[in-house]
Amino acid sequence: MKCILKGTDFVIASEVEDAKTFKTRLLGLMFRPSLAKGKGLWLQPCCQIHMFFMRFAIDVIFVDASGLVKGVLENFKPWRVSPIFWGASGTLELPAGTLKGRVKKGDRVEFTRA
């Protein structure tokens, strides 16, 4: 799966892994050494994340069912808990530095099969 910022040519992630089960959503990126550039992890349902047992910072986009961005966290560091983003139905976790201010609350993202 691929994620793009709608209305632009900005590819947020060219390869998005879908965390489909409770276990894969619970573990998320915990215990992984890193997340490669261009990759992302999609968690659904999800409106809040934790960074316990993480080894690296990430950028995070919280999205509703229509692709509307409800919240963005950049360079979110380990051992933190995010705010709850009400209305978000999913969360895209990305390598830190991916967003660089290019995605904001109110933008729209689109997931496509690559």
Contacts in CASP RR format, 6 or more apart in sequence:
PFRMAT RR
TARGET T0000
AUTHOR 0000-0000-0000
METHOD contacts of the structure
MODEL  1
MKCILKGTDFVIASEVEDAKTFKTRLLGLMFRPSLAKGKGLWLQPCCQIH
MFFMRFAIDVIFVDASGLVKGVLENFKPWRVSPIFWGASGTLELPAGTLK
GRVKKGDRVEFTRA
1 15 0 8 1.000
1 16 0 8 1.000
1 18 0 8 1.000
1 42 0 8 1.000
1 111 0 8 1.000
1 112 0 8 1.000
1 113 0 8 1.000
1 114 0 8 1.000
2 11 0 8 1.000
2 13 0 8 1.000
2 14 0 8 1.000
2 15 0 8 1.000
2 16 0 8 1.000
2 111 0 8 1.000
2 112 0 8 1.000
2 113 0 8 1.000
2 114 0 8 1.000
3 11 0 8 1.000
3 12 0 8 1.000
3 13 0 8 1.000
3 16 0 8 1.000
3 40 0 8 1.000
3 42 0 8 1.000
3 92 0 8 1.000
3 109 0 8 1.000
3 110 0 8 1.000
3 111 0 8 1.000
3 112 0 8 1.000
4 10 0 8 1.000
4 11 0 8 1.000
4 12 0 8 1.000
4 109 0 8 1.000
4 110 0 8 1.000
4 112 0 8 1.000
5 12 0 8 1.000
5 102 0 8 1.000
5 103 0 8 1.000
5 107 0 8 1.000
5 108 0 8 1.000
5 109 0 8 1.000
6 67 0 8 1.000
6 107 0 8 1.000
6 108 0 8 1.000
6 109 0 8 1.000
6 110 0 8 1.000
7 108 0 8 1.000
10 102 0 8 1.000
10 103 0 8 1.000
11 38 0 8 1.000
12 61 0 8 1.000
12 92 0 8 1.000
12 94 0 8 1.000
12 98 0 8 1.000
12 99 0 8 1.000
12 103 0 8 1.000
12 109 0 8 1.000
13 38 0 8 1.000
13 39 0 8 1.000
13 40 0 8 1.000
13 92 0 8 1.000
13 94 0 8 1.000
13 98 0 8 1.000
14 38 0 8 1.000
14 39 0 8 1.000
14 114 0 8 1.000
15 38 0 8 1.000
15 39 0 8 1.000
15 40 0 8 1.000
15 114 0 8 1.000
16 39 0 8 1.000
16 40 0 8 1.000
16 41 0 8 1.000
16 42 0 8 1.000
16 92 0 8 1.000
16 111 0 8 1.000
17 39 0 8 1.000
17 40 0 8 1.000
17 41 0 8 1.000
17 42 0 8 1.000
18 42 0 8 1.000
18 44 0 8 1.000
19 25 0 8 1.000
19 28 0 8 1.000
19 41 0 8 1.000
19 42 0 8 1.000
19 43 0 8 1.000
19 44 0 8 1.000
25 43 0 8 1.000
25 44 0 8 1.000
25 46 0 8 1.000
28 41 0 8 1.000
28 43 0 8 1.000
28 93 0 8 1.000
29 35 0 8 1.000
29 41 0 8 1.000
29 54 0 8 1.000
29 58 0 8 1.000
29 93 0 8 1.000
30 52 0 8 1.000
30 53 0 8 1.000
30 54 0 8 1.000
31 53 0 8 1.000
31 55 0 8 1.000
32 55 0 8 1.000
33 55 0 8 1.000
33 56 0 8 1.000
34 55 0 8 1.000
34 56 0 8 1.000
34 95 0 8 1.000
35 41 0 8 1.000
35 56 0 8 1.000
35 58 0 8 1.000
35 93 0 8 1.000
35 94 0 8 1.000
35 95 0 8 1.000
36 95 0 8 1.000
37 95 0 8 1.000
37 98 0 8 1.000
38 94 0 8 1.000
38 95 0 8 1.000
38 98 0 8 1.000
39 94 0 8 1.000
39 95 0 8 1.000
40 92 0 8 1.000
40 93 0 8 1.000
40 94 0 8 1.000
40 95 0 8 1.000
41 92 0 8 1.000
41 93 0 8 1.000
42 90 0 8 1.000
42 91 0 8 1.000
42 92 0 8 1.000
42 111 0 8 1.000
43 49 0 8 1.000
43 90 0 8 1.000
43 91 0 8 1.000
43 92 0 8 1.000
43 93 0 8 1.000
44 89 0 8 1.000
44 90 0 8 1.000
44 91 0 8 1.000
45 89 0 8 1.000
45 90 0 8 1.000
46 62 0 8 1.000
46 88 0 8 1.000
46 89 0 8 1.000
46 90 0 8 1.000
46 91 0 8 1.000
47 62 0 8 1.000
47 70 0 8 1.000
47 84 0 8 1.000
47 85 0 8 1.000
47 86 0 8 1.000
47 87 0 8 1.000
47 88 0 8 1.000
47 89 0 8 1.000
47 90 0 8 1.000
47 91 0 8 1.000
48 81 0 8 1.000
48 82 0 8 1.000
48 83 0 8 1.000
48 84 0 8 1.000
48 85 0 8 1.000
49 60 0 8 1.000
49 76 0 8 1.000
49 81 0 8 1.000
49 82 0 8 1.000
49 91 0 8 1.000
49 93 0 8 1.000
50 80 0 8 1.000
50 81 0 8 1.000
50 82 0 8 1.000
51 58 0 8 1.000
51 76 0 8 1.000
51 77 0 8 1.000
51 78 0 8 1.000
51 79 0 8 1.000
51 80 0 8 1.000
51 81 0 8 1.000
51 82 0 8 1.000
52 78 0 8 1.000
52 79 0 8 1.000
53 78 0 8 1.000
54 78 0 8 1.000
54 79 0 8 1.000
55 78 0 8 1.000
56 78 0 8 1.000
56 96 0 8 1.000
57 75 0 8 1.000
57 76 0 8 1.000
57 77 0 8 1.000
57 78 0 8 1.000
57 96 0 8 1.000
58 75 0 8 1.000
58 76 0 8 1.000
58 93 0 8 1.000
58 94 0 8 1.000
58 95 0 8 1.000
58 96 0 8 1.000
59 72 0 8 1.000
59 73 0 8 1.000
59 74 0 8 1.000
59 75 0 8 1.000
59 76 0 8 1.000
59 93 0 8 1.000
59 94 0 8 1.000
59 95 0 8 1.000
59 96 0 8 1.000
59 97 0 8 1.000
59 98 0 8 1.000
59 99 0 8 1.000
60 72 0 8 1.000
60 73 0 8 1.000
60 74 0 8 1.000
60 76 0 8 1.000
60 82 0 8 1.000
60 91 0 8 1.000
60 92 0 8 1.000
60 93 0 8 1.000
60 94 0 8 1.000
61 69 0 8 1.000
61 71 0 8 1.000
61 72 0 8 1.000
61 91 0 8 1.000
61 92 0 8 1.000
61 94 0 8 1.000
61 99 0 8 1.000
61 103 0 8 1.000
61 109 0 8 1.000
62 69 0 8 1.000
62 70 0 8 1.000
62 71 0 8 1.000
62 72 0 8 1.000
62 85 0 8 1.000
62 88 0 8 1.000
62 90 0 8 1.000
62 91 0 8 1.000
63 69 0 8 1.000
63 70 0 8 1.000
63 88 0 8 1.000
63 89 0 8 1.000
63 90 0 8 1.000
63 91 0 8 1.000
63 92 0 8 1.000
63 109 0 8 1.000
64 70 0 8 1.000
64 87 0 8 1.000
64 88 0 8 1.000
64 89 0 8 1.000
64 90 0 8 1.000
65 89 0 8 1.000
66 108 0 8 1.000
67 108 0 8 1.000
67 109 0 8 1.000
67 110 0 8 1.000
68 106 0 8 1.000
68 107 0 8 1.000
68 108 0 8 1.000
69 103 0 8 1.000
69 104 0 8 1.000
69 105 0 8 1.000
69 106 0 8 1.000
69 107 0 8 1.000
69 108 0 8 1.000
69 109 0 8 1.000
70 85 0 8 1.000
70 86 0 8 1.000
70 87 0 8 1.000
70 88 0 8 1.000
70 105 0 8 1.000
70 106 0 8 1.000
71 85 0 8 1.000
71 88 0 8 1.000
71 105 0 8 1.000
72 99 0 8 1.000
72 101 0 8 1.000
72 103 0 8 1.000
72 104 0 8 1.000
72 105 0 8 1.000
73 82 0 8 1.000
74 96 0 8 1.000
74 97 0 8 1.000
74 99 0 8 1.000
74 100 0 8 1.000
74 101 0 8 1.000
75 96 0 8 1.000
75 97 0 8 1.000
76 82 0 8 1.000
76 96 0 8 1.000
92 109 0 8 1.000
103 109 0 8 1.000
END
